Amino acid sequence: MDNQIETPMRPVRSAVHSGWVRSVDVRLETKLIEDVIHAQRPDPSYTAPRPPRRVPPEAHENTFYADLANCEPAVGANNTSVHQAKGAPDKGSGNRMSGNIKYEYKSVQTMRGLENRSIEKAQNEGGWELVDQAQGTLRTTLNFRRVKPETFLSKAWDAFRGLAPAKQRSLAAAVAVLLVLAAVGIGIAAAHDKGDPKAQNSATKSTGSATVNETPITSPTPTPSPSLTPSEETEPIITAENNKELAALLNLGDNCDPSMAQFAAKYQDQKIEFDGSIENMQKHEKYDTRYDILLGPGDAGPNTGVGPAFKYDNVNMFDLNLTGMNIPSSVSTGAKFRFTAKVGAYNPKQCLFFLTPVSTTVR
């Protein structure tokens, strides 16, 4: 040990004195070692903390659903519970479990801001339940579902599937025998009708009376239908394939070329059709749902550099009459369509060629 007892600084005069000093040092070292050992012994009154009890995942899950079942459920927009305990049947479903309910679905598009009216209408008229909704720039897509009504055939099929395999085979064989017997009966009845003498006599009498009373019948002379005027006939649609002037117009490098005014005056109110894209799109004055749309031929969108600057003035999305596959919920700059429109006026000061939309096909 490092601890030492300081002794007075005096010389040891005999062997007895030196032995006494060594015995005192040994006793002190022994005392210090016992104190250290005693300090390292555990306290008998001390209790070590127990490790946390491991709970299996199933216990957590059961606890969660038990607590959730005791809570008051949150009610959604259509009075349906937002949370539902696992494995519990839906309200109003009778003895059917939620996993066995069959639904039918439908989607409805409505303008933004009118979602609540569409949801209320679907709930009141058809009992549809809102599943989710996707908001676009102008329109919102509402997805509904409702329990598919059970028919006689569906109930019969469910009952058939619930039978044992042996009973299913027996029932299928019996139905097949009944179908064969019905077919045979129909064939016999048809053959009997063909060979009935009364039917043959009535047929001969009718033919005889027809020969006796046979008189020449003159067919009525067809009256000529009034010819349609050119305005009543279907107007042909002008395209770049059947009109050279429109083909040249769509490839002009200057949207202020004088030929545009000549084309507008010549084909006023006639329909033209071309592949193009949206160059620009702005709100019309202070309206939120009406727009001024600038169109251009080709697929370049805002980078279009050829053809007239076609313009739809003060139109909404319904005026575009979108058709085709995968109709978008909104329209934006750069979108590509096949435009069908009526020729309007040409403004040489603004170099704008005004059109009236007829249809807009997605491509």
LOFIMAR-287102 format. One record per atom (N, C-alpha, C): residue in three letters; z, x, y negated. Coordinates in steps of 0.2 Angstrom, whole numbers, plus 2048, in hexadecimal, padded with zeros to 3 digits. Layout:
# residues N
ALAZXY/...
This chain:
# residues 363
MET800804806/MET800800800/MET8008047FA/ASP7FD8017F4/ASP7FD8057EE/ASP8038057EA/ASN8088007EC/ASN80E8007E8/ASN8138057EA/GLN8168097E6/GLN81B80E7E7/GLN82180D7E3/ILE82680F7E5/ILE82D80E7E2/ILE82E8157DE/GLU82F8147D7/GLU83081A7D3/GLU83781C7D4/THR8398227D6/THR83F8257D7/THR8418297D1/PRO84782A7D0/PRO84982F7CA/PRO8478367CC/MET8458397C7/MET8428407C7/MET8488457C8/ARG84A8467CE/ARG85084B7CF/ARG84E84E7D6/PRO8508547D7/PRO84E8577DD/PRO8528557E3/VAL84F8547E9/VAL8538527EF/VAL8568597F2/ARG85D8597F2/ARG86085F7F4/ARG8628607FB/SER86085A7FF/SER86285B806/SER85D85780A/ALA85D858811/ALA859854815/ALA85B84D816/VAL86184C815/VAL864845815/VAL861841810/HIS86184480A/HIS85E840804/HIS85783E805/SER853843808/SER84C842809/SER84B83C80E/GLY84F83C813/GLY84E837818/GLY84F830816/TRP854830812/TRP85682980F/TRP85182780A/VAL84D82B807/VAL848829802/VAL842826807/ARG84082A80C/ARG83B827811/ARG83C821814/SER84281F816/SER844819819/SER844813814/VAL84581480E/VAL84480F808/VAL83D80E807/ASP839813807/ASP831811807/ASP82E80D80C/VAL83180E813/VAL82E80B818/VAL830803818/ARG837802816/ARG8397FB815/ARG8357F7810/LEU8347FB80B/LEU8307F7805/LEU8297F6807/GLU8257FA80B/GLU81F7F980E/GLU81F7F3813/THR8237F3817/THR8247ED81C/THR8257E7818/LYS8297E6813/LYS82A7E080F/LYS8247DE80C/LEU8207E2809/LEU81A7E1806/LEU8157DE80B/ILE8147E1810/ILE80F7DE816/ILE8117D7818/GLU8187D6819/GLU81A7CF81B/GLU8187CA815/ASP8197CC80F/ASP8177C780A/ASP8107C680A/VAL80B7CB80B/VAL8047CA80B/VAL8027C5811/ILE8057C6817/ILE8047C281C/ILE8067BB81B/HIS80C7BA818/HIS80E7B3817/HIS80A7B0812/ALA8077B380D/ALA8037B0808/ALA7FC7AE80B/GLN7FA7B1810/GLN7F47AF814/GLN7F57A9819/ARG7FB7A781A/ARG7FC7A281F/ARG7FA79B81C/PRO7F779681F/PRO7F679081C/PRO7FC78C81B/ASP7FC788816/ASP801783814/ASP80177E819/PRO80777D81D/PRO807777822/PRO80677081F/SER80876F819/SER807769815/SER800767813/TYR7FB76C813/TYR7F476C810/TYR7F0768816/THR7EC763813/THR7E7760818/THR7E0761815/ALA7DC764819/ALA7D5765817/ALA7D175F816/PRO7CC75E811/PRO7C8758811/PRO7C4757816/ARG7C3751818/ARG7BE74F81E/ARG7B774F81B/PRO7B2751820/PRO7AB75181E/PRO7A974981D/PRO7A4748819/PRO7A2741818/PRO79F73E81F/ARG7A0738820/ARG79E734826/ARG797733826/ARG79373582B/ARG78C73482B/ARG78A72D82D/VAL787729829/VAL78572282A/VAL77E72282C/PRO77C71F832/PRO77571F834/PRO77171B82F/PRO76A71C82F/PRO76671882A/PRO76671182B/GLU76770F832/GLU767707833/GLU76D70482F/ALA77270782F/ALA77870582B/ALA777704824/HIS773709821/HIS77170881A/HIS76D702819/GLU76870281D/GLU7636FC81C/GLU7666F581D/ASN76B6F5822/ASN76E6EE823/ASN7726ED81D/THR7766F281A/THR77A6F1815/THR7766EE80F/PHE7706F280E/PHE76C6F0808/PHE76A6E9808/TYR7676E780E/TYR7656E080E/TYR76A6DB80E/ALA7706DD811/ALA7766D8810/ALA7786D7809/ASP7786DC805/ASP77A6DC7FE/ASP7756D87FB/LEU76E6D97FC/LEU7696D67F9/LEU7696CE7FA/ALA76B6CC800/ALA76B6C5802/ALA7716C27FE/ASN7766C57FD/ASN77C6C27F9/ASN77B6C27F2/CYS7766C57EF/CYS7746C57E8/CYS7706BF7E7/GLU7706BD7E0/GLU76C6B77DE/GLU7656BA7DD/PRO7606B77E0/PRO7596BA7E0/PRO7566B97D9/ALA7526BE7D7/ALA74F6BD7D1/ALA7496B97D2/VAL7476B47CD/VAL7426B07CE/VAL73C6B27CA/GLY7366B27CC/GLY7306B47C9/GLY72D6AE7C5/ALA7276AF7C2/ALA7246AA7BE/ALA7226A47C2/ASN7216A47C8/ASN71F69E7CC/ASN72569C7D1/ASN72B69D7CE/ASN73169B7D2/ASN73269D7D9/THR72F6A37DA/THR7306A77E1/THR7356AC7E0/SER7386AE7E5/SER73D6B37E5/SER73A6BA7E5/VAL73C6BE7E1/VAL7396C57E0/VAL73B6C97E6/HIS7426C97E8/HIS7456CD7ED/HIS7466C87F3/GLN7456CA7F9/GLN7476C67FF/GLN7496CB805/ALA74E6C9808/ALA7516CD80E/ALA74C6CE813/LYS74C6D4816/LYS7486D681B/LYS7486D1821/GLY7426CE823/GLY7426CA829/GLY7446C3828/ALA7466C1822/ALA7486BA820/ALA7426B681F/PRO7426B0821/PRO73C6AB820/PRO73B6A9819/ASP7356A8817/ASP7346A6810/ASP73669F80F/LYS73869D809/LYS73B696808/LYS735691808/GLY73668C80C/GLY73168780C/GLY72C688812/SER72D68D816/SER72968F81B/SER72B68C822/GLY730688822/GLY732685828/GLY73568A82D/ASN73368A833/ASN73568E838/ASN730694839/ARG72B695835/ARG72669A835/ARG7296A0831/MET7296A6834/MET72B6AC831/MET7266AE82C/SER7286B3827/SER7246B5822/SER71E6B9824/GLY71F6BC82A/GLY71A6C182C/GLY7146BD82F/ASN7156B6831/ASN7106B2835/ASN70C6AE830/ILE70E6AD82A/ILE70B6A9825/ILE7046AC823/LYS6FF6A7823/LYS6F86A9822/LYS6F76A781B/TYR6F46AB816/TYR6F26A9810/TYR6EB6A980E/GLU6E96A6809/GLU6E26A6807/GLU6E36A97FF/TYR6DE6AC7FD/TYR6DE6B07F7/TYR6D86AE7F2/LYS6D96AE7EC/LYS6D46AE7E7/LYS6D56B27E1/SER6D06B37DD/SER6D16B77D7/SER6CE6B37D1/VAL6D16B37CC/VAL6CF6B07C6/VAL6CF6B57C0/GLN6CA6B57BC/GLN6C96B97B6/GLN6CA6B47B0/THR6CE6B77AB/THR6D06B37A5/THR6D06B879F/MET6CF6B5799/MET6D06B9793/MET6D76BB792/ARG6D86C1790/ARG6DF6C478E/ARG6E26BF789/GLY6E86BE78B/GLY6EC6B9787/GLY6ED6B2789/LEU6E86B078E/LEU6E86AA791/LEU6EA6AA799/GLU6EE6AF79A/GLU6F06B07A1/GLU6F56AA7A3/ASN6FA6A979F/ASN6FF6A47A1/ASN6FC69D7A2/ARG6F769B79E/ARG6F369579F/ARG6F06957A6/SER6EC69A7A8/SER6E969A7AE/SER6EE69A7B4/ILE6F369E7B3/ILE6F869E7B9/ILE6FB6977BA/GLU6FD6947B4/GLU70068D7B5/GLU6FB6887B8/LYS6F46887B6/LYS6EF6847B8/LYS6EF6857C0/ALA6EE68B7C2/ALA6ED68D7C9/ALA6F468A7CD/GLN6F968B7CB/GLN6FF6897CE/GLN7006817CF/ASN6FE67E7C9/ASN6FE6767C9/ASN6F96737CD/GLU6F36767CD/GLU6ED6727D0/GLU6ED6747D8/GLY6EE67A7D9/GLY6EC67C7E0/GLY6F267F7E4/GLY6F86807E0/GLY6FE6837E3/GLY6FD68A7E5/TRP6F968E7E0/TRP6F86957E1/TRP6FE6997DF/GLU6FF69E7E2/GLU7046A37E0/GLU7016A97DD/LEU7046AB7D7/LEU7016B27D4/LEU7046B87D8/VAL6FF6BC7DB/VAL7016C27DE/VAL7016C87D9/ASP6FC6C97D6/ASP6FC6CF7D1/ASP6F76CD7CC/GLN6F66D17C7/GLN6F16D07C1/GLN6EF6D77BF/ALA6E96D87BD/ALA6E66DE7BB/ALA6E36DD7B4/GLN6E66E07AF/GLN6E36DF7A8/GLN6DE6E47A6/GLY6D86E17A4/GLY6D36E57A1/GLY6D36E5799/THR6CE6E7797/THR6CD6E878F/THR6CD6E178C/LEU6C96DC78F/LEU6C86D678D/LEU6CA6D0792/ARG6CA6D2798/ARG6CB6CD79D/ARG6D16CF7A2/THR6D46CA7A4/THR6DA6CC7A9/THR6D86C87B0/THR6D86CC7B5/THR6D76CA7BC/THR6DE6C77BF/LEU6DE6C17C1/LEU6E46BE7C4/LEU6E36BD7CB/ASN6E76C07D0/ASN6E66BF7D7/ASN6EB6BA7D9/PHE6E96B57DD/PHE6EE6B07DF/PHE6ED6AF7E7/ARG6F26AC7EA/ARG6F26AB7F1/ARG6F66A47F2/ARG6F56A17F7/ARG6F969B7FA/ARG6F969B801/VAL6FD697804/VAL6FE69780B/VAL6F869380E/LYS6F4696812/LYS6EE693815/LYS6F068C819/PRO6ED687817/PRO6EF68081B/PRO6ED681822/GLU6F167E826/GLU6F067E82D/GLU6EB67882F/THR6E667A833/THR6E2675836/THR6E467383D/PHE6E066E840/PHE6E166C847/PHE6DF67284C/LEU6DA67584A/LEU6D767B84E/LEU6DC68184E/SER6DF682848/SER6E3688847/SER6EA68784B/LYS6EC68184B/LYS6F267F84F/LYS6F167F856/ALA6EB67D858/ALA6E967D85F/ALA6E9684862/TRP6E668885D/TRP6E568F85F/TRP6EC693860/ASP6F069285B/ASP6F769585C/ASP6FA692862/ALA6FA68C863/ALA6FD68986A/ALA6FA68D870/PHE6F368E870/PHE6F0691876/PHE6F2698876/ARG6F369C871/ARG6F56A3871/ARG6FC6A3873/GLY70069E872/GLY70769E875/GLY70869D87C/LEU70369B880/LEU70469A887/LEU7036A088B/ALA7066A0891/ALA7056A5895/ALA6FE6A7897/PRO6FC6AD899/PRO6F56AE89B/PRO6F36AA8A0/ALA6F76A88A5/ALA6F46A48AB/ALA6F269D8A8/LYS6F669A8A4/LYS6F56948A1/LYS6EF69489C/GLN6EE69A899/GLN6E869A895/GLN6E269A899/ARG6E269E89E/ARG6DC69E8A2/ARG6DA6978A5/SER6E06938A7/SER6DF68C8AA/SER6DC6888A5/LEU6DF68889F/LEU6DD68489A/LEU6D6685898/ALA6D468B897/ALA6CD68D896/ALA6C868B89B/ALA6CA68B8A1/ALA6C56898A6/ALA6C56818A6/ALA6CA67D8A4/ALA6CA6768A4/ALA6C567489E/VAL6C6678898/VAL6C1676893/VAL6BA677894/ALA6B967D898/ALA6B267E89A/ALA6AF67989E/VAL6B36768A3/VAL6B16718A8/VAL6AF66B8A4/LEU6B366989F/LEU6B266389B/LEU6AC664897/LEU6AA66A894/LEU6A466B890/LEU69E66A895/VAL69F66C89B/VAL69966C89F/VAL6986648A1/LEU69D6618A2/LEU69C65A8A4/LEU69A65689E/ALA69C657898/ALA699654892/ALA692655891/ALA69065C892/ALA68865D892/ALA684659897/VAL68765989D/VAL6836558A2/VAL68364E8A1/GLY68864B89E/GLY68864489C/GLY683643897/ILE683647892/ILE67E64688C/ILE67764688F/GLY67664B894/GLY66F64C897/GLY66D64689B/ILE67264389E/ILE67063D8A2/ILE66F63789E/ALA673636898/ALA671631894/ALA66B631890/ALA66963788F/ALA66263888B/ALA65C636890/ALA65D639897/ALA65863789C/ALA65862F89D/HIS65D62C89D/HIS65E62589E/HIS65A621899/ASP65B623892/ASP65862088D/ASP65062188D/LYS64E627890/LYS647628890/LYS644623896/GLY64762289B/GLY64461E8A0/GLY6466178A0/ASP64961489B/ASP64B60D89A/ASP645609899/PRO64460489E/PRO63E5FF89D/PRO63E5FB897/LYS6445F9895/LYS6445F588F/LYS6425F9889/ALA6445FF889/ALA642603883/ALA63A604883/GLN63760588A/GLN63060588A/GLN62D5FF888/ASN62F5F988A/ASN62C5F3888/ASN62C5F2881/SER6325F387E/SER6325F2877/SER62E5F7873/ALA62C5FD876/ALA628602873/ALA6215FF874/THR61F5FC87A/THR6185F987A/THR6175F3876/LYS61C5EF875/LYS61B5E9871/LYS61A5EC869/SER61E5F0867/SER61D5F3861/SER6165F685F/THR6145F9865/THR60D5FC864/THR6085F7864/GLY6095F2868/GLY6045EC868/GLY6035E9862/SER6095E785F/SER6095E4858/SER6065E8853/ALA6075EE854/ALA6045F384F/ALA5FC5F3850/THR5FA5F2856/THR5F25F2857/THR5EF5EB854/VAL5F35E6855/VAL5F05DF853/VAL5F05DF84C/ASN5F65E1849/ASN5F65E0842/ASN5F45E683E/GLU5F05EA841/GLU5ED5F083E/GLU5E95EF838/THR5EA5F1833/THR5E65F082D/THR5E55F6829/PRO5DF5F7826/PRO5DE5FE823/PRO5E35FE81D/ILE5E660481C/ILE5EB605817/ILE5E860A812/THR5E760980C/THR5E460E808/THR5EA612805/SER5E9618805/SER5EF61D802/SER5EE61D7FB/PRO5F461C7F7/PRO5F361C7F0/PRO5F06237EE/THR5EC6227E9/THR5E96287E6/THR5EE62B7E1/PRO5EF6327E2/PRO5F46367DE/PRO5F26367D7/THR5F76347D3/THR5F66347CC/THR5F763B7C9/PRO5F363E7C5/PRO5F46457C3/PRO5FA6457BF/SER5FE64A7C0/SER60464B7BC/SER60264E7B5/PRO60664C7B0/PRO60464F7A9/PRO6056577A9/SER60065A7A7/SER6006617A6/SER6066637A1/LEU6096697A3/LEU60E66B79F/LEU60B66F799/THR60E66E793/THR60C67278E/THR60F67978E/PRO60C67E78B/PRO60E68578B/PRO61568678A/SER618682785/SER61F683784/SER624680789/GLU62167C78D/GLU625679793/GLU62567E799/GLU62068279A/GLU61F68679F/GLU62568C79F/THR62668F7A4/THR62B6947A4/THR62969A7A1/GLU62D69C79C/GLU62A6A2798/GLU62B6A879C/PRO6266AC79C/PRO6266B37A0/PRO62B6B879C/ILE62E6BC7A0/ILE6326C179C/ILE62E6C779B/ILE62F6CA795/ILE62B6D0794/ILE62F6D6796/THR62C6DA799/THR62F6E079C/THR62A6E679A/ALA62D6EC79B/ALA6296F279A/ALA6236F379F/GLU6246EF7A5/GLU61F6F07AA/GLU6196EB7A8/ASN61A6E57A5/ASN6156E17A4/ASN6136E079D/ASN6166E5798/ASN6146E4791/ASN6146EC78E/LYS60E6EE78C/LYS60D6F578A/LYS6116F6783/GLU6116F077F/GLU6146F1779/GLU61B6F2779/LEU61F6EE77E/LEU6266F077F/LEU6276F6782/ALA6236F9787/ALA6236FF789/ALA623705784/ALA61E70477F/ALA61E70977A/ALA624708775/LEU626702774/LEU62C701770/LEU632705772/LEU633704779/LEU63970777C/LEU63970F77C/ASN63371277B/ASN63371977B/ASN63271C774/LEU63271876F/LEU63171B768/LEU63771F766/GLY636725762/GLY63B729760/GLY63E72875A/ASP63B723756/ASP63E721750/ASP63F719750/ASN64671874F/ASN64871074F/ASN64670D749/CYS643710744/CYS64170D73E/CYS63970C73D/ASP63670D743/ASP62F70D743/ASP62C706741/PRO62770573D/PRO6246FF73B/PRO6226FA741/SER6206FD747/SER61E6F974D/SER6236F574F/MET62A6F674E/MET62F6F2750/MET62F6EB74D/ALA62E6EB746/ALA62D6E5742/ALA6276E1745/GLN6226E4747/GLN61C6E0749/GLN61D6DD750/PHE6216E1754/PHE6236DE75B/PHE6276D875A/ALA62C6D9756/ALA6316D3755/ALA62E6CD752/ALA6296CE74D/ALA6256C874B/ALA6216C5750/LYS61E6C9754/LYS6196C7759/LYS61C6C375F/TYR6226C6761/TYR6256C3767/TYR62C6BF765/GLN62C6BC760/GLN6326B975D/GLN6356B4762/ASP63B6B4764/ASP63E6AF769/ASP63C6AF770/GLN6386B4772/GLN6366B5779/GLN63B6BA77C/LYS63B6BA783/LYS6406BE787/LYS63D6C4788/ILE6416C9788/ILE63F6D078A/ILE6456D378F/GLU6436D7793/GLU6486DA798/GLU6476E1798/PHE64C6E5798/PHE64C6EC799/PHE6536EF79B/ASP6526F579E/ASP6586F97A0/ASP65B6FD79A/GLY6616FC799/GLY6646FF793/GLY66C700794/SER66F70378F/SER67670478F/SER679703788/ILE67F702787/ILE683701781/ILE68470777D/GLU681707777/GLU68270D773/GLU68870D76F/ASN68A70776C/ASN690706768/ASN6926FF769/MET6996FE768/MET69C6F7768/MET6A26F7763/GLN6A16F275E/GLN6A66F2759/GLN6A86EA759/LYS6AE6E9756/LYS6B06E2755/LYS6AD6DF74F/HIS6AB6D9750/HIS6A76D574B/HIS6AC6D3745/GLU6AC6D6740/GLU6B06D573A/GLU6B76D573C/LYS6BB6CF73B/LYS6C26D073D/LYS6C46CC744/TYR6BF6CB748/TYR6C06C774E/TYR6C26CC753/ASP6C66CA758/ASP6C86CE75D/ASP6C46CE764/THR6C16C8764/THR6BD6C776B/THR6B66C6769/ARG6B36C8764/ARG6AC6C7762/ARG6AA6CE760/TYR6A46D0762/TYR6A26D7761/TYR69B6D875E/ASP6996DD75B/ASP6926E0759/ASP6916E575E/ILE68C6E4762/ILE68A6E9768/ILE6836EC766/LEU6836F3766/LEU67C6F6765/LEU67A6F976C/LEU6746F776E/LEU6716F9774/LEU66B6FE773/GLY66A701779/GLY664706779/GLY66170677F/PRO65A708780/PRO657708786/PRO65970E78A/GLY65970E790/GLY65B714794/GLY663714796/ASP66571A798/ASP66C71A79B/ASP67071F797/ALA66E721791/ALA67172678D/ALA677724789/GLY67871D788/GLY67E71A785/GLY67E71D77E/PRO68472077B/PRO684722774/PRO67F727772/ASN67C72B777/ASN678730776/ASN67072E776/THR66F727776/THR668725776/THR664727770/GLY65E72A771/GLY65A72C76C/GLY65372A76B/VAL652725770/VAL64B72276F/VAL64C71A76F/GLY64671776D/GLY64671076D/GLY64970C767/PRO649706767/PRO64C702761/PRO654702762/ALA65770175C/ALA65E70075C/ALA65F6F875D/PHE65F6F6763/PHE6606EF764/PHE6686ED763/LYS6696E7760/LYS6706E575E/LYS6716DE760/TYR6776DD764/TYR67A6D6765/TYR67F6D575F/ASP67E6D075B/ASP6826CF755/ASP6876C9756/ASN68D6CA756/ASN6926C5756/ASN6926C175D/VAL6936C5762/VAL6936C2769/VAL69A6C376C/ASN69C6BF771/ASN6A26C1775/ASN69F6C277C/MET6A46C3781/MET6A26C5788/MET69F6C078B/PHE6A06B978A/PHE69D6B478D/PHE6966B378B/ASP6946B5785/ASP68D6B5783/ASP6896BA787/LEU68C6BF789/LEU6886C478D/LEU6856C2794/ASN6896BD796/ASN6876BA79D/ASN6866BF7A2/LEU68B6C27A4/LEU68B6C87A9/LEU68A6C57B0/THR6856C97B3/THR6836C77BA/THR6826CD7BE/GLY6816CC7C5/GLY6816D27C9/GLY6876D37CD/MET6876D87D1/MET68C6DA7D5/MET6916DE7D1/ASN6986DE7D3/ASN69D6E27D0/ASN69D6E17C8/ILE69E6DA7C6/ILE69E6D97BF/ILE6A46DC7BC/PRO6A46E07B7/PRO6AA6E37B4/PRO6AE6DE7B0/SER6B56E07B0/SER6B96DB7AC/SER6B96DD7A4/SER6B56E27A2/SER6B56E479B/SER6AE6E879B/VAL6AC6E8794/VAL6A66EC793/VAL6A76F178E/SER6A56F778E/SER6A66FC78A/SER6A0701788/THR6A0705784/THR69B709782/THR69970E788/GLY69270E789/GLY68F71278E/GLY68E70E794/ALA690708795/ALA68F70479A/ALA68770279B/LYS6857027A1/LYS67D7017A3/LYS67C6FB7A6/PHE6776F77A3/PHE6756F07A5/PHE66E6EF7A5/ARG66C6EA7A8/ARG6656E77A7/ARG6656E27A2/PHE6636E279C/PHE6646DD797/PHE65E6D9797/THR65F6D2796/THR65A6CD795/THR65C6CA78F/ALA6576CA78A/ALA6596C7783/ALA6536C4780/LYS6546C077B/LYS64F6BD777/LYS64E6C1770/VAL6486C276F/VAL6466C6769/VAL6486C3762/GLY64B6C675E/GLY64D6C4758/GLY64A6C7752/ALA64D6C874C/ALA64A6CB746/ALA64B6D2746/TYR6476D6743/TYR6486DD742/TYR64A6DE73A/ASN64F6E2739/ASN6516E4732/ASN64F6EB731/PRO6496EC72D/PRO6476F272B/PRO64B6F7727/LYS6506F4723/LYS6556F871F/LYS65A6FB723/GLN65C6F7728/GLN6616FA72D/GLN65E6FD733/CYS6586FC734/CYS6546FE73A/CYS6586FB741/LEU65A6F5740/LEU65D6F1746/LEU6586EC748/PHE6586EB74F/PHE6546E7752/PHE6596E2756/PHE6596DC753/PHE65E6D7755/PHE65B6D375B/LEU6606D2760/LEU65E6CE766/LEU6646C9768/THR6626C476B/THR6676BF76E/THR6676BF775/PRO66D6C1778/PRO66E6C277F/PRO66D6BB783/VAL6696BD789/VAL6686B778E/VAL66C6B9794/SER66C6BF797/SER66F6C179D/SER6706C879D/THR6756CB7A0/THR6776D27A0/THR6796D37A7/THR6746D77AB/THR6756D87B2/THR6786DF7B3/VAL67D6E07B7/VAL6806E67B8/VAL67C6EA7BD/ARG67B6F07BB/ARG6776F57C0/ARG67B6FC7C1/
